[in-house]
Amino acid sequence: QVQLVESGGGLVQAGGSLRLSCVPSRRLFTFSAMHWYRQAPGKERELVATITSGGSTNYANSVKDRFTISRDNAKNTVYLQMNSLKPEDTAVYYCYAVGARWGQGTQVTVSS
């Protein structure tokens, strides 16, 4: 089963930025779409952003115009650039693709 490894999380003040990375154990171009999810304490996991193999993107309303998902097939990496972070963005962030195993995620904590 394909594994996904996320990195790049951390502690940041409100208004700051972070860039998350996700590296799959299979070549990125073989996936039709890659997704970023997040799960805050006591809440269900929610879809944050999606990018297709053709480069089309889609975002949750709560992160639109602040987050940018991208993919670099040469580096076999999917990114989530997060700007203007808010305390409500605090969560564990996971990348996902159909057929892959959920990874450990990466913690993002935004202080007010």
C-alpha positions in Angstrom: 0.0 0.0 0.0 1.2 3.5 -0.8 2.6 5.4 2.1 2.5 9.2 2.5 4.9 11.2 4.7 4.0 14.7 5.7 6.3 17.4 7.1 6.6 21.1 7.6 4.3 21.7 10.5 5.1 23.8 13.6 4.1 26.6 15.9 3.5 30.0 14.3 1.8 33.2 15.3 -1.5 34.3 13.8 -0.8 36.0 10.4 2.2 33.9 9.8 2.9 31.3 7.1 4.0 27.6 6.8 4.6 25.3 3.9 3.7 21.7 4.3 5.2 18.9 2.2 4.0 15.4 1.3 6.0 12.7 -0.3 4.3 9.5 -1.5 6.1 6.2 -1.7 4.9 5.9 -5.4 5.6 8.3 -8.2 3.3 11.3 -7.9 2.3 11.4 -11.5 0.5 8.0 -11.0 -2.1 9.6 -8.8 -5.1 11.3 -10.4 -5.5 13.6 -7.4 -3.8 14.5 -4.2 -5.6 16.0 -1.2 -4.8 17.8 2.1 -7.0 17.1 5.1 -6.9 18.4 8.6 -8.3 17.3 11.9 -8.6 19.6 14.9 -9.1 18.2 18.5 -12.6 17.0 19.0 -13.6 17.6 15.3 -14.0 15.4 12.3 -11.3 15.3 9.6 -12.1 17.8 6.9 -10.9 18.2 3.3 -8.8 21.3 2.9 -7.5 21.3 -0.7 -7.3 19.1 -3.8 -5.1 19.1 -6.8 -5.6 16.9 -9.8 -2.9 15.4 -12.1 -3.8 18.2 -14.6 -3.2 20.9 -12.0 -6.8 21.8 -11.2 -7.3 22.9 -7.6 -10.2 23.2 -5.2 -10.3 24.6 -1.7 -12.5 24.6 1.4 -14.2 28.0 1.8 -12.4 28.4 5.1 -9.0 28.5 3.5 -9.7 29.9 0.0 -7.4 32.8 -0.9 -5.1 31.9 2.0 -3.8 28.4 1.2 -2.3 27.1 -2.1 -1.9 23.5 -3.0 0.7 22.6 -5.6 2.6 19.6 -6.9 6.1 19.1 -8.2 6.3 15.8 -10.1 10.1 16.1 -10.5 10.5 16.3 -6.7 7.7 13.8 -6.1 6.2 16.2 -3.6 2.9 17.9 -2.9 2.9 21.2 -1.1 0.4 23.2 0.9 1.4 26.8 1.3 -0.5 28.4 4.2 -0.6 32.1 4.6 -2.4 34.5 6.9 -2.8 31.7 9.4 -5.5 31.9 12.1 -5.8 30.1 15.4 -8.7 28.1 13.9 -6.3 26.6 11.4 -4.7 24.7 14.3 -4.9 21.0 13.5 -3.0 17.9 12.4 -2.7 18.1 8.6 -2.6 15.0 6.4 -2.1 14.4 2.8 -4.1 11.7 1.1 -4.6 9.9 -2.2 -7.1 7.1 -3.1 -5.5 3.8 -2.3 -2.9 5.2 0.1 -2.5 4.7 3.8 -3.1 7.6 6.0 0.2 9.0 7.3 1.1 10.4 10.7 0.2 13.9 9.7 2.0 17.0 10.7 0.9 19.3 13.6 0.2 22.9 12.8 -0.4 25.2 15.8 -1.3 28.8 15.4 -1.1 31.1 18.4 -3.2 34.2 18.8 
